[in-house]
Amino acid sequence: MANQPPTQLVEPISEVARAESLRETLARIPDPDCIRVFGYASLMWKPCFEFVSAQKGCLHGYRRGCSIWSVFARGTPEAPGLGFALEKNDAAHCEGVVFTLPDSVCENDLQPLWEREMWTNAYSAEWVSVAVDGKNLCALTFVIRKDHPQYAGRLSVEEQAAYIAQASGKYGECHEYLAQTVKALETHDVHDPELRKILSRVEELKN
């Protein structure tokens, strides 16, 4: 079921609330000796943190989709775009990149990540188990809050393509965001037929 896009900009949460979210998340890390981040969209091609390794990984029980309304970064309230989000789905899996951060990483180093992913609190920061080369590694990732006004729900391929094709925001065209993500996935030998189908349809609409 699809939800209507916000009709105005979604207010960001306060810096105090964002800092508290970061502290609370780090306080419940299962393995404090090693911080990893699972990137499934733009973090794969534009990470905002230093890392010592990047490995292909598979997260079971979640699906990647264009299910968050973008009315600032890659769209506007008048012409909303769509961003990527993770949703829990027991029958699904999501392939992406597991970044291992340096041993010296501290709370301050993660602030840019929180400002990017937790700006409006549309995501829940969660520690998950990602399969990498036959091992399960603990990593941080961001899962959509389905009760948030930016949650788009399930849209058809045609609906997604139509929104993405016409949207542009502060950080550029929504089409570029999708194309860069598909390219990054394929660079890591991850092939997502649905995303490729959406991208092909977007390119048809723009030509």
Disulfide bonds with the S-S distance in Angstrom:
none
